[in-house]
């Protein structure tokens, strides 16, 4: 077994970066900070923070990879969005028996959508490779993404192969799929943005066109709702979306839910009346109900199944 406190040559990939500190929480959970899961030549190393709940010796726990939002251009795996930070829902997940991996990924000034998807797959492989060290159940993985992070979670699961770009990271023999997805207000159909691009000032400098490197038609090819097919495997999806979301309109959630149902895939939709993006404007009790519903979905898909 490797001593993860020792630095190695860069040819070792992610193992070249020593693991960060270990924290024991008051609840009995164990948190590993700054675990390097991927090193891509010419880019900064990618990290994740992993929290594993207290559990019986010899048992394995399900894993939720949390993918932050921020228009593919900002945000950090180190904290929740300001609007939902006070709800502490990741620690609530841990209290329910889930390991939580908060995952970093490259942004639009570093890579395009393909690189971001490849980063997430590398994180899944890395966690599966080290599953025994952390007591993780390799058969019970899920994504929980918000906004741009939710888009990447859906897109990564709907594109089984990225033939135009080789995999990044290590442990290429490990499976890359997940068994469930929580989609919080993620964009699923970029058709509306494509039709408005010529009327939006400064469009070319916005994060979305940078995501596709100016290839406007590519926006249609990375719209999750438009990619759903009956013959394409897709894990169960739980979507939560505010009805007054002006940034990513509720129709985006409705379309994904409709297409998933028509294709025979498991889809659940929870709408939040009057809430904007990041559930802004919703009461505290209503946001707590969304969190409870999301955790209940993961419990049913990963623990009760």
Phi, psi and omega in degrees: 000139182290146168273108188279005174269355185259133176279141180237174178295155186295343176294346179280358179067227183296334179288353176287343185255119179300148178289148179285187186291157177252133182239132173262123183270166181297334181280353182096357177287159177242130182241125173256124181261143171056058173271120180282118181255348184200136173234118178251126182306130179087358180235163175291150175298151178256141186234164169216155171253134184237127175242126181245127182290161171299137183205164181293139177304137179088355178261159180243145184246149176290160187235133173243120174269116180268128184241112185289160175265193180129034176057033179060009188230348182208191184090168183209150176289353184277344182205156176283166174301147184305322185291334182243007183302320184291348181275344172052042189287340177289321176291332174293325174299314180299319180297337179269006174099012179258139165282142181237123176250109176274117195251131170277159173205160181291151183256180191293339176278353181252329184200177176258192183299327181296315180298322179295316178297318179295325176299314181298319179294324177296322179296318179298314180298317182298315180295322178292323180298320182261020185302320182294328180291332183251001183061046179262144177271111185292347182264359184229081180242146176216155168259141168231107183241151174239134176056240180300326177295324177292320176302315181294322178298315180293313184297316180300323181282335183271348180245089184298334179225145172240080189296336183276358183216126179292156178299153174247162178085196188241181173059052187293345179278352181280145175298150183249354186278162174239166186256355179195157179223131168256121184247104175263112174044044179274142174290136183234349182214110183270010181303317183296322180291324180295320181288339183259359191299327183281349181254355182265120179295138179069021184306316185297338181266001179282159182299323186298310177296330176293330179301326181251011178054041175079003178272091188302319183294338178296336179302325179289330183278350177241026175267106187308318182297330181277348182266346184296130177220156180295325184269006180253116181302142180211128178292160176303143183234133171248119182249132173236131189207139177280139182288341181253022180291113181271343181274312174235102190292154184302334178301332178297317178291318180299318182294316178300313181300316180297313182294322178297315181295317181297328181274359178083019179263152181286121180218135176234139183231125175242112178267146183246101186303130174075000183272143176267198179297145185059026179060027178298137180092349179278149178291160180298321181295325181288320177295320177298325177293324176295316179298314179300319179295322179294315180292321177300318177301312181296323178298315180293322184280326188251334184251313182280339185297000000 
